[in-house]
Amino acid sequence: MNILSDIKVLDSLLALNLTITLWSARRKMTLSDFGNAELPPEDLASLGSKRIADPDSLKIFSTLKARAFNYLDRHGVRFMSGWAIPEDKAGDVITELISIRDNFFREKEAFLADYDQSIENWINKHTKWAGIIRESTVGSEYVRSRFSFAWQLYRVAPLTEHRERNAVLESGLQEEVEGLAGTLFREISASADEIWKNVYMGRDSVTHKALSPLRTLQNKLAGLTFIEPHVAPVAQLIQTGINAVPPKGNITGKDLLMLQGIVSMLRDPLLMLEHSQKVIAGQHPRFVLEQACSASETIMPEGENTEEYPVAMPEIPELDPVVEPVASANIPSLGLW
């Protein structure tokens, strides 16, 4: 049997390819724009571009594109030319994309309705260069064609039969699927690094809003547990830590230090795998967190070298007994090393 037929993870995911195009409002500079002045040869320097519309009027489209990409990054993992998303979340994902797309098209129509006047306003703002702007303007129908927002949602299935065996073996799908877990852990690591810098680094107190980005990572992992066995334990470790935080008041002291320890773990893909493996080997998530944030460890915010932060885990309200650890198996690389 061909190895590609054993890629069971494909049964639980859908692939989504999102294509958003924007009008740049830029045109290439020409020699005539400089009054035919002598310029360096093309192998030495090239002409730049000129803006023919106010860039501020186009910012909303970049914002909406970023919102769509960020949403998919929060709920899926990069895969092939787009994202792999859990099939059971496809409805919610498409609903959100429809909302963003509809907003995108409303802004597009509003921009086009005011297009001619906005070009005139831009020219009047740069009267000295009015000639080179006006000579490069384009019609609103051309601009309309440059804006698009579309996606394709499809199921990926391995190619199991073909007259040329190499067409199956060299399709690249096996490598794409095998790389999903490594991609996921690297994405979590990159997000955790941003969370550390923007929320936790150097702080001695945070509000409950600091839990929101951790919940986002937990939800992403929880939705993609079918990718690889080490994913679910990491999600469980994050949830265990979140559950340990008191429901009201600023987060300080040992509670904050515990969260800093969790974020530090998430910043390191290999550390995530190490602690995940402990849970797989039989240790209770509470016990693993206590190890990860033990009093013998310190969390040193970047740029601060004079103060130590001993970590003491808060009591975690769980009734399940801690399972005695068992010998762990070798941790797979998941493409991380």
Beta strands, then each sheet from edge to edge (+ up, - down):
strand 1: 13-21
strand 2: 26-28
strand 3: 49-51
strand 4: 77-79
strand 5: 82-86
strand 6: 148-154
strand 7: 205-206
strand 8: 251-252
sheet 1: 4+ 5- 1+ 6-
sheet 2: 2+ 3-
sheet 3: 7+ 8-
end
